[in-house]
Amino acid sequence: MLYINCPHCGMRSQNEFSYGGDASVKRPEINKEVSDQEWDNFVYNRKSLRGKHLELWQHISGCRQWIKVERDTATHEIFRTFKADEEVA
Amino acid sequence: MTQAFRIENGGLINRDKKLSFKFNGKTYFGYEGDTLASALLANGVHLVGRSFKYHRPRGFFGAGVDEPYAVVQLYRNGETEPNIKATEQELFEGLEAKSVNCWPSVNFDIGAINNFLKIFLPAGFYYKTFMWPKSFWYRIYEPFIRKAAGLGVASTKHDKERYEHKYEYCDLLIAGSGPSGLAGAYAAAKNGAKVILAEDKPRFGGSLLTSDVNIGNQSGKDWAEGIIAELKIMPNVVVKNRSQIFGYYDHNMLVMSEKVSDHLPSTKKYHPNKRLWYIRAKEVLISSGSIERPIVFGNNDTPGVMLSSAAKEYLKVYGVLVGRKPLVFTNNDSGYETAIEFKKHGVDPVVLDSRKNAESEIIDEARNLGINIKNSYVVVAAQGYKKVKSADIASISDDKKQLGKIENIECDCICVSGFWTPTIHLASQSGNKTKFKEEIDAFVPGQSKQNEITLGAANGVFSLDETIKTSFKAGSELSKKLTKKDNEIAIPNVVEKKSSQHDKFWCVPLPKGKNYKRFLDFQNDVAVSDVEIALREGYRSIEHVKRYTTLGMATDQGKTSNLNGLQLVSEIENKVVPAVGHTTFRPPYTPVSIGAIVGREVGKHSKPTRKSPMHSWHEKNNAVFVDAGVWLRPRYYKRGNENLFEASKREAKNVRTNVGVCDVTTLGKIDVKGPDAAELLNRVYTNAWLKLPVGKARYGVMLREDGIVMDDGTTTRISENHYHMTTTTAQAANVLSHLEYYLQLVWPELNVNVVSTTEQWAGAAIAGPKSRDLLQKLFPNSDVSNEGLPFMGYMEGDLFGVKARIFRISFSGELAYEVNVESDYGNFMWEKIIEVGEEFNIQPYGTEALSTLRIEMGHVAGSELDGRTIPYDNALEGLVSKKKDFIGKRSLQRSAFTAEDRQRLVGVVPLDKKTSIPEGSHLVKDDKAPLPNPKLGHISASCWSVEYDNPFSLAILKDGKNMIGEKLFAMSPLKNKVIPVEIVSSHYVDPKGERVRS
């Protein structure tokens, strides 16, 4: 079970969180015209990366905040975690 | 029965406490501190089971977790548990056990005929034989294999034992209390680190309990006892025996199974049977020791053949002689240690050493005691069927290929030592890439991947002195990092006998003309010849060889067989062992009770149960409950001998004619507050929200980004910046997460807060033509007329002194209201509604009537909003704004979603107006069409229309828009029904929606 550093609460076990997918996906702006391709990329197309991956988790049984987690999908190593509004350098 | 093989004195058992137990119906005696295995051996019982495939007689091979043979069915306190290792089961008064895998008895087992057929049952036999004819599989082969396979029998009764889970955090977790574990724990504990020390056996000390060594001028055993006594009283140390760490998971999470009660005749009150520990450790010291490995020879599975270390343990810990004429067969000095113990207890062993010449302190001691030692000698085959009677032995050439003349030597046990295999399971599970250590012919942990270190015998270090030194140092350094304390500890002086290099010899060749079975895996009956077949047939990867032959796949997971299997493959393939590689070590290290894994999450505890504040009223009024997610909701209220159908019809009819009340507390409720609340709703729902006035409610549908309907419900504007959103019972949690996702990540600029208020409000839906009359009596000071409180209106009211929210919304399609009060007043509200409603013939109604009412009105619910439908499919496209953007809107332009013949909600009525259509039935054009009969749609919900007194269903039907009036067939292969039906409008009752506005 992963041990995730919630930027708001500290180290917590994975079973307090729910997974939210790729954090690098940007939703097209509301009210903006988008092409089929752009929309498909947003809704469906995901890279299934092996290695370092920035992903979303929600601390659902804790502070309920969505956070970003930089994790290696092969080794499960977690490098850094970020608040929802924190810029990932 | 006398314990004929128990020595006079010695051992760590409590001779003051005699215990009686039964094995295969016969009563025996043992002592407190015995295992079932040691007590049986004390009574001279060696035959305990039959092997898996050939049903050959099986005895004891080890003395602990590595045991491949002695697996029994245990009976304790009216319960039974299968596949218990007799070597691990501690004796208690009244214990009962039986042999497994034999019929009618262990002494006479009909299945043993397989033994004589063994030439026909080589590796892959089942794969090759049961292929044809195909039709035989289900009727003949599978039942036969099922009957023949498996060991013990699982109980079919409810397990009345209790199991607990515990979460723990520590600085240093230590797996194994041998010399390395004790030294590491002691050093770390002295530095103030929080230490957990786990030992799977009842006694602490590991190899120190049986080895002849001296630490700090004490015997190894006394030193261990001293350290444990000291650790036990330290507040920063948890010391646990009977506790097996069986899994090493991500981020230094280890799981341990503690046997709390298995050693007792019954579980103490308030105690669990087992406790599963989830331990998050900052550092892990793996001191799991090593397991002796056998040398392979003919008939090496005969009862009486066992590991030399096990024989020593039975003698030193339990005071039991495994034989009076022991033959020790060894390729290293460990065999001599066992022989010396025998000799010390007045038994004359013969030692066969495969080495031509070996000299060491230990061998000198054996020689000085006058032990008969034969160098360059091997056991060719054990003789005897149910017990070793003699051994065929021979000299062996230096290249280990040629056997000398076969001699027969009388013996009653053969103690075999083929050197030691480090227990690297936990290290490997952690992700550590193991490496092969040439000097010991075995794998050891390599580079650490997580915060783990392996020391002592588990790391392939068999010198006690080195183990003690490195472990003290490691314990001290690991703890220093965490506690910043550094208390100097004097490392004790170690006295041990030096041993000589072992012989890289592991398998005795077959003598000419003999075809002895030489077993590698004793539990799954995998012999040398089986692995040879697998390789001849082209299996190369060790993982494939394992699966084809089942080598190492039994409940012991090959603890004594894996390495010899690798040796064999490497020899045939002409590769070195590391090039063959080993199979993957996966948790659990040793079998764990399913009960322990499940813990308290059984029956009603498997999920939380949520009850509304009115629950006790429902109970008192004969409600029959149904699970709605984790909620318990009244399904119907039983009157007299009514069944579900009759009661729900009565309740629904009463709503249509008088007035009914339904507990709707379970609906999800979310408070949406902030200056941008309307903007959020406008983006989340498909319809327009910016112009909803205060005091008004609106029905809304929300989509996922892929255009699929996620949920529906009404949201009410309570005040300028405050909205009260309702969701379906099932989706409440998902909707909240959904809103939080957009507010926190996508549109953080929106100034809105959302919070669940489901628990805070109790809700009652009052529905029926007389509901307004009732409402007026409940709220005499409020104007609830059609003008004062129009459809989709909202107001606050005073319910006999309690503040209430009144919504004029309807799910039943009747004139209806929903009243909410704070949860604590829920029961008060309910009782008032019932009391005041009496004059209007009010009846409570449950979820079944609720469904009936909504289905015949054509209102969609979870069975239509099933994660596969878009607004159009549910006839909700009128709620989809063309002007504004919202979540999922862009997806609705996808070609499949705009297709002319898109599926759509319709009503379905059976032509005979009598036959109810099972939910899930498929709609087809032609009931006689050959399979696969093209499916046009499916029945999503069915009811008995109380309005028309005939069955009515909703369906999602392809091109539903143009299908009204068509005749189709509803087919349910599950219920074996074919029902001719007519497609009608989904708005079966009050299609113009006049009642809700009346």
HADDOCK unambig.tbl for C-alpha pairs under 7 A between the chains (distance, minus, plus):
assign (segid A and resid 1 and name CA) (segid B and resid 249 and name CA) 6.37 0.50 0.50
assign (segid A and resid 1 and name CA) (segid B and resid 250 and name CA) 5.41 0.50 0.50
assign (segid A and resid 1 and name CA) (segid B and resid 251 and name CA) 6.88 0.50 0.50
assign (segid A and resid 1 and name CA) (segid B and resid 253 and name CA) 6.48 0.50 0.50
assign (segid A and resid 2 and name CA) (segid B and resid 250 and name CA) 5.74 0.50 0.50
assign (segid A and resid 2 and name CA) (segid B and resid 251 and name CA) 5.66 0.50 0.50
assign (segid A and resid 3 and name CA) (segid B and resid 251 and name CA) 5.97 0.50 0.50
assign (segid A and resid 27 and name CA) (segid B and resid 746 and name CA) 6.96 0.50 0.50
assign (segid A and resid 30 and name CA) (segid B and resid 885 and name CA) 6.35 0.50 0.50
assign (segid A and resid 31 and name CA) (segid B and resid 885 and name CA) 5.26 0.50 0.50
assign (segid A and resid 43 and name CA) (segid B and resid 705 and name CA) 6.57 0.50 0.50
assign (segid A and resid 43 and name CA) (segid B and resid 706 and name CA) 6.35 0.50 0.50
assign (segid A and resid 66 and name CA) (segid B and resid 741 and name CA) 6.72 0.50 0.50
assign (segid A and resid 66 and name CA) (segid B and resid 744 and name CA) 6.76 0.50 0.50
assign (segid A and resid 84 and name CA) (segid B and resid 744 and name CA) 6.39 0.50 0.50
assign (segid A and resid 84 and name CA) (segid B and resid 745 and name CA) 5.92 0.50 0.50
